Amino acid sequence: MRALVLFAALIAAPAHAESYPDAQRVLSIGGSVTEIIYALGEQDRLVGRDQTSSWPPEALSLTDVGYMRALSPEGVLSVSPDLILAEDGAGPPEAVSVLKSAGLPYVTVDEGYDTAGVLRKVDEVAEALGVQDKGRALHDKLAGQLSDAETRAKSVGTPKKVLFVLSLQGGRVMAGGSDTSADGIIRLAGAQNAVTGIEGYKPLTDEAIVAAAPDVILMMQRGDAQADANAQGGHASAKEAALAMPALAQTPAGRDGALVMMDGLKLLGFGPRTPEAALELHDLVYGGR
């Protein structure tokens, strides 16, 4: 038995990452990485961020080096970083290759859309910054919160089916399938993804939407200042536009007007706010019970 426990612990242990405790000019690429750095109390080492790093609000005062999937080496190097921490998927690959060839420490933080993924991110960021003690404390705190969220998720009877709608551009519904952060947070909230048989974010036909028969439609709130200033009107018009689409209107969610909206970065970030996001989504889907 003891051998089995030790084996399980080895499997669960985070992979070793390089550590840069002396780095004082850190560039964070990816909203969840930036949130973790703040949660660790290491924000004073930050000299820049990417456009997806909009939380906490204090991060907006950092130099913006561009969108994480469309980085330019010149923009990144303009802040003279001595360490780059980036979410998996930052790019384009050519830009990342140039940065790595310049001799800059570049650490890619693994992505994961479940409890283990959140905790692994914390471990890897803390290891890279050389603040392992702070990392263990944050890991344990989030592990407890995520356990509470999972307990709440298991309290439901038959899970409701949730359709995550990424966009409605061109009158087409772009929805989240498996292997997405949308699928992950829906599961953490104790619900079921209404979309099956597709991976990633894909456009759905009207027939597929009707067949999915979601009980609830989930969308993101815009996070910019204009949307915040006009939150009620903006969110109401987006909801009306979605529910007015014939295919969505024919679903149980459409007939019941069951469309909920959440802050996109908190909802899909899989960082320190994920436990809060899971509980909030659970309450929106199941009426706060």
Buried (B, 14 or more C-beta within 10 A) or exposed (E): EEEEEEEEEEEEEBEEBEBBEEBEBBBBBBBBBBBBBBBBEBBEBBBBBBBBBBBBEEBEEBEBBBBBBEBEBEBBBBBEBBBBBBBEEBBEEEBBEBBEEEEBBBBBBBBBBBBEBBBBBBBBBBBBBBBBEBBEBBBEBBBEBBEEBBEBBEEBEEBBBBBBBBEBEEEBBBBBBBEBBBBBBBBBBBBBBBBEEBEEBBBBEBEBBBBBEBBBBBBBBBBEEEBEEEEEEBBEEBBEEBBEBEBBBBBBBBEEEBBBBBBBBBBBBBBBBBBEBBBBBBBBBBEEE
